[in-house]
Amino acid sequence: MFLNSFRSSIQRAGVCSFSTGSKVLAGRPKIYTKTGDKGTSALFTGERRPKDDVVFDALGTNDELSSSIGLAREFCLDQANDLRGMVSQLEQVQCLLQDIGSNIATPRDSATAPRLARTEFDSDGQHVQDLETWIDAMDQELPPLTSFILPSGGKAAATLHVARSVSRRTERRVVPLAQEQRVDKSVAIYLNRLSDYLFTCGRYAAMKAGRQEVVYKKPRAPRVKKTATAPTPEAEQ
């Protein structure tokens, strides 16, 4: 969303200078534009919509997903147990989420052909294939999954599971837009596969940390102690 504000500022100014009252900051855009103070924000097409529009809901959740992955990535760096390859993959995923944001912010049912072409996402399915390749490589090293597991296995693993759940929520926000052809269907497919990837990453990080995953066990119902009751007069008769 900041990227869209930055682009619109460039288009309005025409040059890299921005006026803020009596001050002009040459070559450095201001972080705040004040254009959203009335509760609206602009899409990449220039159209303004209320900030609670479904498109901005999807964009915000996608941004939250990238932030969740960024936190998980930092914990992976701290763990430093053969997770360098994963760290590089997570960085690539974050970059692709930026591209997904551009796709969401460019409604496929109303944008111009040049903008549609500029923001097209994964038309050949290569990014989804990369995720599947990474999943298969990690799965070869992991013990078979025989039970439901709970988010666990260390800080890196647990935060990867958080990112996985946010990925699912992002997918839920995007799927209706994809069904209405306002977002490329490839975006929804990528997010679906991404949650599988992040789940596998969580398990892999736990294994590399030498931590046991917490397995789901059905809690036992508390036992109710039976107390003896005195017979009623009716029972004695």
Solvent accessible surface area in square Angstrom, and as a share of the most:
residue,aa,sasa,rsa
1,M,100,0.45
2,F,108,0.45
3,L,66,0.33
4,N,16,0.08
5,S,34,0.22
6,F,68,0.28
7,R,56,0.20
8,S,29,0.19
9,S,10,0.07
10,I,56,0.28
11,Q,117,0.52
12,R,149,0.54
13,A,41,0.32
14,G,62,0.59
15,V,98,0.56
16,C,82,0.49
17,S,40,0.26
18,F,23,0.10
19,S,85,0.55
20,T,48,0.28
21,G,75,0.72
22,S,117,0.75
23,K,138,0.59
24,V,93,0.53
25,L,63,0.31
26,A,85,0.66
27,G,54,0.52
28,R,172,0.63
29,P,40,0.25
30,K,55,0.23
31,I,134,0.68
32,Y,123,0.47
33,T,43,0.25
34,K,140,0.59
35,T,58,0.34
36,G,20,0.19
37,D,115,0.60
38,K,193,0.82
39,G,35,0.34
40,T,41,0.24
41,S,19,0.12
42,A,20,0.15
43,L,5,0.02
44,F,12,0.05
45,T,41,0.24
46,G,51,0.49
47,E,73,0.33
48,R,105,0.38
49,R,37,0.14
50,P,75,0.47
51,K,96,0.41
52,D,125,0.65
53,D,33,0.17
54,V,82,0.47
55,V,3,0.02
56,F,9,0.04
57,D,66,0.34
58,A,0,0.00
59,L,10,0.05
60,G,31,0.30
61,T,6,0.03
62,N,9,0.04
63,D,87,0.45
64,E,73,0.33
65,L,0,0.00
66,S,16,0.11
67,S,72,0.46
68,S,17,0.11
69,I,0,0.00
70,G,18,0.18
71,L,97,0.48
72,A,0,0.00
73,R,50,0.18
74,E,88,0.40
75,F,55,0.23
76,C,1,0.00
77,L,83,0.41
78,D,114,0.59
79,Q,37,0.17
80,A,74,0.57
81,N,64,0.33
82,D,109,0.57
83,L,2,0.01
84,R,210,0.77
85,G,45,0.44
86,M,9,0.04
87,V,13,0.08
88,S,71,0.46
89,Q,38,0.17
90,L,0,0.00
91,E,86,0.38
92,Q,72,0.32
93,V,0,0.00
94,Q,41,0.18
95,C,79,0.47
96,L,17,0.08
97,L,1,0.00
98,Q,103,0.46
99,D,71,0.37
100,I,0,0.00
101,G,12,0.12
102,S,17,0.11
103,N,0,0.00
104,I,1,0.01
105,A,0,0.00
106,T,0,0.00
107,P,1,0.01
108,R,36,0.13
109,D,91,0.47
110,S,77,0.49
111,A,14,0.11
112,T,81,0.47
113,A,76,0.59
114,P,99,0.63
115,R,62,0.23
116,L,49,0.24
117,A,75,0.58
118,R,164,0.60
119,T,10,0.06
120,E,103,0.46
121,F,5,0.02
122,D,15,0.08
123,S,89,0.57
124,D,119,0.62
125,G,30,0.29
126,Q,81,0.36
127,H,52,0.23
128,V,14,0.08
129,Q,103,0.46
130,D,34,0.18
131,L,1,0.00
132,E,66,0.29
133,T,79,0.46
134,W,42,0.15
135,I,27,0.14
136,D,84,0.44
137,A,61,0.47
138,M,13,0.06
139,D,79,0.41
140,Q,154,0.68
141,E,93,0.42
142,L,16,0.08
143,P,73,0.46
144,P,115,0.72
145,L,90,0.45
146,T,124,0.72
147,S,50,0.32
148,F,164,0.68
149,I,28,0.14
150,L,77,0.38
151,P,79,0.50
152,S,17,0.11
153,G,4,0.04
154,G,14,0.14
155,K,145,0.61
156,A,2,0.02
157,A,0,0.00
158,A,32,0.25
159,T,21,0.12
160,L,0,0.00
161,H,6,0.03
162,V,79,0.46
163,A,0,0.00
164,R,60,0.22
165,S,51,0.33
166,V,11,0.06
167,S,0,0.00
168,R,86,0.31
169,R,66,0.24
170,T,0,0.00
171,E,26,0.12
172,R,140,0.51
173,R,83,0.30
174,V,0,0.00
175,V,46,0.26
176,P,62,0.39
177,L,3,0.01
178,A,5,0.04
179,Q,137,0.61
180,E,96,0.43
181,Q,123,0.55
182,R,50,0.18
183,V,3,0.02
184,D,31,0.16
185,K,129,0.55
186,S,23,0.15
187,V,0,0.00
188,A,14,0.11
189,I,87,0.44
190,Y,1,0.00
191,L,0,0.00
192,N,50,0.26
193,R,57,0.21
194,L,0,0.00
195,S,2,0.01
196,D,54,0.28
197,Y,0,0.00
198,L,0,0.00
199,F,56,0.23
200,T,11,0.06
201,C,0,0.00
202,G,0,0.00
203,R,14,0.05
204,Y,23,0.09
205,A,0,0.00
206,A,1,0.01
207,M,63,0.28
208,K,52,0.22
209,A,35,0.27
210,G,67,0.64
211,R,134,0.49
212,Q,165,0.73
213,E,38,0.17
214,V,78,0.45
215,V,64,0.37
216,Y,102,0.39
217,K,164,0.70
218,K,162,0.69
219,P,109,0.69
220,R,224,0.82
221,A,88,0.68
222,P,120,0.75
223,R,230,0.84
224,V,133,0.77
225,K,182,0.77
226,K,199,0.84
227,T,111,0.65
228,A,110,0.85
229,T,118,0.69
230,A,88,0.69
231,P,91,0.57
232,T,73,0.43
233,P,92,0.58
234,E,129,0.58
235,A,75,0.58
236,E,128,0.57
237,Q,187,0.83
